[in-house]
Amino acid sequence: MKIGIVGPGAMGCLLAGKLALAGNEVILLDHLQERIEILNRRGVSIETGSVIEKVRVPAALDPQDLSSAECILICVKAYDTRTVAETLRGLPKGPFFLTLQNGVGNVEALGRFLPRSRILGGITSHGATSLGVGRVRHAGKGDTFIGYGFPRRGKDPDQDPFLRRLRETLGRAGFPTQTVTAIRNLIWSKLLINVGINALTALTGLRNGKLLDFPGTRRLLLAAVEEGHKVGLKKKIAFVYADPAAQVEKVCRLTAANVSSMLQDVLKKKRTEIAFINGVIMREGRRLKLPVPVNTVLTQLVQTLEASYAESLR
């Protein structure tokens, strides 16, 4: 399959490398010429335990270089989704667009500029840690789900020829994938995983698995997920996981060595996706008049951390 990937961060490089190793024609799109030159010179390197896999994956600056792609995977930060959608709207109407991002609102942002019938939503619990430009550690495996970004009445994603082909392509690359009908439920199910893990790792500096080793972080993790679960139920979300708290703990164990994307951002003193994760629970909780004190505190602490990078003693 011809695949474009927008965003050469940890997850983008993991997907690009694995898909290329599986025999697909992959191209990475980036907005930084210097990084593109490094990627084209060195390729992508994936570290899994003691095994290192290297593969050439071309990188480009011009969105038109993705014009022949059958599917374009969106792997940028949630706050960049609108910009990416505006950039890609000049492409021919052929490709599908699959978001595998964190947070809520990415499907809707893409749908403002791109054909809704071509937008797919997805989540993955695979862990990826950036080790430098084009270098990534595959820090844990998890579930991957895909489906229609916007409801398509009478259409069964399990019977959709393209979705089935994409599911098989991801599976052969090492990402066993399932198709689901209700993307909103899918995205909110992934949101709870990020709600439990990301902010706490960013604030403590701990890897995912370590959150379960300390009573304080484990209690806060479970409380944050419980608040998010209550908000979701109030919004009529049918969660993919019967026990979201148990699923978050499972993901912590499966990705124990992973440095979460939010902790990676904080270590680099970059903007985080807190507004699209715990911030969603904070805002929706207020709107629905549900108490969400843990998510409110986590959101405000991470926002303060971001705002005070220049003054921090760390």
C-alpha positions in Angstrom: 0.0 0.0 0.0 1.1 3.6 -0.7 1.1 5.4 2.7 1.8 9.0 3.7 2.6 9.8 7.3 2.4 13.4 8.5 4.5 14.0 11.6 7.9 12.3 12.1 7.7 12.2 15.9 7.9 9.0 17.9 4.7 7.4 16.8 5.0 8.7 13.2 8.5 7.2 12.9 7.4 3.9 14.5 4.6 3.5 12.0 6.6 4.7 9.1 9.5 2.3 9.9 7.3 -0.8 10.6 5.1 -0.2 7.5 8.1 0.3 5.3 9.8 -2.9 6.7 6.6 -4.8 5.9 7.0 -3.8 2.2 4.7 -0.8 1.9 5.7 2.4 0.0 5.9 5.0 2.7 6.7 8.7 2.7 7.0 11.1 5.7 5.8 14.7 5.5 7.5 17.3 7.7 7.6 21.1 7.9 11.3 21.4 8.9 13.8 21.2 6.1 16.7 20.4 8.4 14.9 17.4 9.9 13.9 16.2 6.5 17.5 16.2 5.4 18.5 14.1 8.4 15.7 11.6 7.8 16.6 11.2 4.1 20.3 10.7 5.1 19.9 8.3 8.0 16.5 6.7 7.5 14.4 5.4 10.4 15.8 3.3 13.2 13.5 1.3 15.5 14.9 -0.2 18.8 12.9 -3.0 20.3 14.7 -4.5 23.2 18.2 -5.4 21.9 17.1 -5.5 18.3 17.6 -2.5 16.1 15.8 -2.3 12.7 16.8 0.3 10.1 15.0 1.2 7.0 15.0 4.0 4.4 11.8 6.1 4.4 11.8 9.2 2.2 10.8 12.5 3.8 9.4 15.5 2.0 8.4 19.1 2.6 5.8 19.5 -0.2 2.3 18.1 0.6 1.9 17.3 -3.1 4.5 14.5 -2.7 1.7 12.7 -0.9 -0.7 13.0 -3.8 -0.3 9.3 -4.8 -0.8 8.0 -1.3 -3.8 5.7 -0.8 -3.9 6.6 2.9 -2.4 9.4 4.9 -1.8 8.8 8.6 -2.0 11.9 10.8 0.5 11.7 13.7 1.0 15.3 14.7 0.1 16.9 18.0 -3.6 17.6 18.4 -3.0 21.4 18.4 -1.5 21.1 14.9 -4.4 19.1 13.4 -6.1 22.2 11.9 -2.9 23.4 10.2 -2.3 19.9 8.8 -5.9 19.7 7.5 -5.6 23.1 5.8 -2.2 22.0 4.3 -3.7 18.7 2.9 -6.9 20.1 1.5 -5.2 20.9 -1.8 -4.5 17.2 -2.5 -6.6 15.2 -5.0 -9.7 13.7 -3.4 -8.2 10.2 -3.7 -6.6 9.4 -0.3 -8.1 8.4 3.0 -7.0 10.3 6.1 -6.5 8.3 9.3 -5.9 10.1 12.6 -4.0 8.1 15.2 -3.6 11.0 17.5 -4.1 11.6 21.2 -7.1 13.6 22.5 -10.5 14.6 21.4 -11.4 16.9 18.4 -9.0 15.7 15.7 -11.6 14.1 13.5 -13.7 17.2 13.7 -10.7 19.4 12.9 -9.9 17.3 9.8 -13.5 17.3 8.7 -13.6 21.1 8.5 -11.2 21.0 5.5 -11.1 17.5 4.1 -13.9 15.3 2.6 -15.7 13.7 5.5 -16.2 10.5 3.6 -12.5 10.0 3.4 -11.7 10.6 7.1 -11.0 7.6 9.3 -10.5 7.7 13.1 -8.2 5.4 15.1 -6.4 4.8 18.3 -3.4 2.7 19.2 -1.9 1.9 22.6 1.5 1.1 21.2 4.2 2.9 23.1 6.9 4.9 21.3 9.8 6.9 22.7 11.8 9.3 20.6 15.6 8.8 20.8 16.4 11.6 18.3 15.5 12.5 14.7 14.3 9.3 13.0 15.2 7.1 16.0 12.6 5.6 18.1 12.2 2.9 20.8 9.2 0.6 20.5 8.4 0.7 24.2 5.3 -1.5 24.3 2.5 -3.1 22.3 -1.2 -2.5 22.7 -4.6 -2.5 21.0 -5.2 -0.7 17.7 -8.7 0.2 16.4 -9.9 2.0 13.3 -13.3 3.1 11.9 -15.1 5.8 10.0 -14.4 9.3 11.3 -18.0 10.3 10.7 -21.1 8.0 10.8 -21.9 6.3 7.6 -25.5 5.0 7.8 -25.9 1.4 6.7 -22.1 0.9 6.3 -20.4 -1.9 8.2 -16.7 -1.1 8.6 -15.9 -4.9 8.9 -17.2 -5.2 5.3 -15.6 -2.1 3.9 -12.9 -3.3 1.4 -10.5 -0.4 2.1 -10.8 -0.7 5.9 -10.2 -4.4 5.7 -7.1 -3.9 3.5 -5.8 -1.2 5.8 -6.5 -3.4 8.8 -4.5 -6.2 7.2 -1.7 -3.8 6.2 -1.3 -2.6 9.8 -1.5 -6.1 11.1 1.3 -7.3 8.9 3.4 -4.4 10.0 3.1 -5.5 13.7 0.0 -3.5 14.7 -2.9 -6.1 15.0 -6.0 -4.0 14.3 -9.7 -4.2 14.8 -12.5 -2.2 13.1 -15.2 -0.6 15.1 -18.5 1.1 14.2 -18.7 4.1 16.5 -15.5 6.2 16.3 -16.7 8.5 19.1 -16.7 5.7 21.5 -13.3 4.6 20.3 -11.7 8.0 20.8 -13.2 8.5 24.2 -11.9 5.1 25.3 -8.4 6.0 24.2 -8.9 9.4 25.9 -9.3 7.7 29.3 -6.0 5.9 28.9 -4.2 9.2 28.2 -6.1 10.9 31.0 -4.8 8.3 33.5 -1.2 8.3 32.2 0.1 11.4 30.4 -0.3 14.2 32.9 1.0 12.1 35.8 4.1 11.1 33.9 4.7 14.6 32.8 4.5 15.9 36.4 6.5 13.2 38.1 9.0 12.3 35.4 8.1 8.6 35.7 7.8 6.1 32.9 4.4 4.6 32.3 4.8 1.4 34.3 6.2 3.2 37.4 2.9 5.0 37.9 1.6 1.7 39.4 4.5 1.3 41.8 3.7 4.3 44.0 0.4 4.4 46.0 0.0 8.2 45.4 0.3 8.1 41.6 -1.8 4.9 41.3 -4.7 6.5 43.3 -4.5 9.7 41.2 -4.5 7.6 38.0 -7.6 5.7 39.0 -9.4 8.8 40.3 -8.7 10.7 37.0 -10.0 7.8 35.0 -13.1 7.5 37.1 -13.9 11.2 36.6 -13.4 10.8 32.9 -15.6 7.7 32.8 -18.4 9.5 34.6 -18.2 12.4 32.1 -18.2 10.0 29.2 -21.2 8.1 30.5 -23.1 11.4 30.9 -22.3 12.1 27.3 -23.7 8.7 26.3 -20.3 7.2 25.4 -20.3 3.4 25.1 -16.7 2.7 26.1 -14.8 0.0 24.2 -13.4 -1.3 27.5 -15.8 -2.8 30.1 -13.4 -1.7 32.9 -11.5 1.5 31.8 -9.5 1.6 35.0 -8.3 -2.0 34.5 -7.5 -1.2 30.9 -5.4 1.8 31.8 -3.4 -0.3 34.3 -3.0 -2.9 31.6 -1.6 -0.3 29.2 0.8 0.9 31.9 2.1 -2.6 32.3 2.3 -3.2 28.5 4.1 0.1 27.9 6.0 0.0 31.2 9.3 1.3 29.7 7.6 4.0 27.6 8.2 7.7 28.2 4.8 9.1 27.5 4.4 11.7 24.7 3.5 14.4 27.3 6.6 13.6 29.4 8.7 13.8 26.2 7.3 17.2 25.5 8.0 18.4 29.0 11.5 17.2 28.9 12.1 19.1 25.7 10.2 22.1 27.2 7.6 22.0 24.4 3.9 22.6 24.3 1.9 19.6 25.5 -1.5 18.2 24.5 -3.0 18.7 28.0 -5.9 20.8 26.7 -7.0 17.9 24.5 -6.7 15.3 27.2 -7.3 16.1 30.9 -8.5 19.5 29.8 -11.4 17.9 27.9 -12.5 16.2 31.1 -12.1 19.5 33.0 -14.2 21.5 30.6 -16.9 18.8 30.0 -17.2 18.2 33.7 -17.9 21.8 34.3 -20.4 22.0 31.5 -22.2 18.9 32.7 -21.9 20.1 36.4 -20.0 17.0 37.3 -17.1 17.3 39.9 -13.7 16.6 38.3 -11.2 17.9 40.8 -8.3 15.5 39.9 -8.4 16.3 36.2 -8.8 20.0 37.0 -5.7 20.0 39.2 -3.7 17.9 36.7 -4.6 20.2 33.9 -3.7 23.3 35.8 -0.4 21.9 37.0 0.7 20.9 33.5 -0.4 24.2 32.1 1.7 26.0 34.9 4.6 23.7 34.1 4.5 24.7 30.5 4.1 28.4 31.3 7.1 28.4 33.7 9.7 26.5 31.6 12.0 29.5 31.6 11.8 30.0 35.3 12.0 26.3 36.4 14.9 25.2 38.6 14.7 21.7 37.0 
